[in-house]
């Protein structure tokens, strides 16, 4: 036991030794209130293993730290999902009207409808499956890209991680300031907001689960705390961020795959009835805006450290 303590103290001589604490503390809280999940066990095992095994895993832990914090914050959001949200504040048909001002289509009878109406009327199993790919992998792509940056550009990895966290936090705050229903909600419930409604994977991804004989998307969205969190589209913000950070490091093939993933996600967000076009555009704006902000914060931190050391 003494040898383990000495090892950890050599690895973490300063206050950084306490960085992993939020994760086991959160697991203890969830266990105390009877909401323990299997992923909490991963927190308890993986986080200390990364933080305290050796210098290599410590470095990876620091690089992935903001991503881990995001997982903790996302898990905690289920306890505040309706804070500041009332039925009269939820944007549904007014948001659809904004979207139709951006792009509308002829419904075939001379009236104008949304792009989503047309896509739902012309959905195909092939498109359902294709769009399920970016939707089913978006979080893993972001985490995998962060690990890729560990080898290629460690400081870039750290900036990517904190940008990733800030984009999500900005999105979570927006959900409560501007609660917005996704298109699938409008198609199922109309213009009346019901706060008791559970999150849904939508009709297209329901068909994908049925076709593949799994409940992947049902299980994923069944845990979501943000029924009225359509604005902005974080699904689109993620590949935008990967594209921005990956462009300097990738060659032709990597850049082409990044662009394909980004374009596919933008189309899938609309086709799967999860986001309005307005949400997609705003997701890009959030990614570009916060991506421009984080390097400035890093520069200020570096200057402050240089001033202190001088």
Secondary structure, DSSP 8 states (H G I E B T S, - for coil): -HHHHHHHHHH--SGGGGTTHHHHHHHHHHHHTT---HHHHHIIIIIHHHHHS-HHHHHHHHHHHHHHHHHHHHHHGGGSTTTT--GGG-BSHHHHHHHHHH-EEE-SSS-EEEHHHHHHHT--HHHHHHHHHHHHHHHHHHHHHHHHHHHH-HHHHHHHHHHHHHHHHHHHHHHHHS-B--HHHHHHHTT---TT-----HHHHHHHHHHHT--HHHHHHHT-S-TTB-SS-HHHHHHHHHHHHHTTT--HHHHHHHHHHHHHHHHHHHHTTS--HHHHHHHHHHHHHHHHHHHHHHHHHHHHHHHHH-
